[in-house]
Every structure is written in structure tokens, then in C-alpha cells.
Amino acid sequence: MLSKEIWDIMNRETQEVIEGDSLLEEILNKSILRHDSFSEALSDLFARKLMGKEFFSYNELLNVCKESLNNNEGIVEQAAKDMMAFYERDPACTKFLEPFLFYKGFVAVQCYRVARTRYLIDQFEFAKFIQMRVSELFSVDLHPQAKIGSGLMIDHAHSIVVGATSVIGDNVSMLHSVTLGGTGKEKGDRHPKIGNGVLLGAGCSILGNISIGYCSKVASGSVVLNDVPPCKTVAGIPAKIVGDSGCDSPSHDMDHSIP
């Protein structure tokens, strides 16, 4: 399994970092070395990030996350694919340790995945509590009703909004200040559907129940109000098709140039 492979690499990376910088030994022991698996480390990460005196204790949140991961085994593999996405697509990411320890986009998405498990068993208020805490802590607002695939990279992850009926496919990349929102006060299915392999540029807004076709690219700062066919680039306010996406996998190439 990918999660086991990445966990083994993270442990080797941890030992190498400690040998070169003993200042990080305590935090790496707490975050990585004292745990027996990637799943255990994820549960600890979730609990440490969201706990607070006025809310839930570390142990309460730890137990919630462990239960969610035990009952939804696919989440751990999704997390591993998310981590792989950062490692492969972000040139600033040189170790698998880095998203886990330092990237709020990775942490926010894993918290969303736990929140969604609670939402799906009708623990709506608790799921929205997690959403609220993640938004407060990381400025990433992911509604637990939204459906998000694996291999998601949210680079810099500031001012991200994903509405309740949004759908995000697999292997999507987005930069900061992306909004997947509605167009007003409409009810029902009202948010965007993002296909596999899509690249969403910084500050773009995609509004309404529209689809962004697989392997398409939305230029930074664009406002998209209509469906986008697969493998196209759109840009502008309102966004218009300006050419093909320019490659087979925009989300992996991370090329934000406009044809």
C-alpha cells in the first residue's frame, strides 16, 4: 500500500533530519517516531491541531479520528495520495515529512476527510465543528458535504472556499484564494463540479452548478460562470476559452501560462 511505503520513507527522513538538526528531535519524536503507523500519526495530527480548552480535548479528538479511520480504511490511502501530490508537484517540497508537518493545505484536507465521515453518519453538527475549526486555524473552508477525491494539492492554502454541493475529482491542484461557490441564494445542487486532473490558478472563482472538464486549466484571477469542456484553458472575467490546456495533465505540470 502507498501509505505503508510513504510511512517507511517518513521514518527514514525523520532519522536523517534528527541527525542533522537535533533541535527538531522532540517534535519529530512526538509527530512520527512514537507512532507505529501512518494512520496513528494522522490521528495524532488531527487531535493536536484541533484541540482547545473551550472545545474538545486531545483524547476526545484522537478517539474520533481513530474511529473514523478504522471504519473508513480508504481515508489513509487518500491521505497518502495527497502527500504524494505535494511531493511530486510542489518544487519546494523536498521530503514527505514536509506536508505532514508544515503544510496547512495537507492538514486541512485530512481534517475534512474525517469531518466527512461524521457527516455521512448524520453527525452534522460535529462535522461542521471540524469545518469551523479548520477554517479558523488554516483559512481553509471545506464543507463536509462536499465530495473531494484523492491526490488533492492545495498549494499555500489560504482563503480557500469549497461549498457544500461541490465535487472535486482526483489529482486536482489549486493555489490560494480559490472559491468553489454558489451564485446567490439558490438551494439544492448549486456548486461546481471539478473534473480529474484540473489545475485551478490562484484567486480564481468558479460559481454555480457548472462543470470544469477533466484536465482543464483555469487561469489565476478568473471568474468562471459557465461549463468548461475537457482539456481547455479559460481566463478572464467572465472566463472564456482561450485555448487548449497545453498538456495531458495540467494539475501535475503546474504550468499556469496562458496559451
ABEGO torsion letter per residue (X at the ends): XAAAAAAAAAAAAAAAAAAABAAAAAAAAAAAAABABAAAAAAAAAAAAABBAABBBAAAAAAAAAAAAAABAAAAAAAAAAAAAAAAABAABABAAAAAAABAAAAAAAAAAAAAAAAAAGBAAAAAAAAAAAAAAAGBBBBAABBBBBGBBBBGGBGBBBBAABBBBBGBBBBBGBBBBBAEABBEBABBBBBBGBBBBBGBBBBEBBBBBBGBBBBBGBBBABBBBBGBBBBEOBBBBAEBAGBABAAAAGBABBX
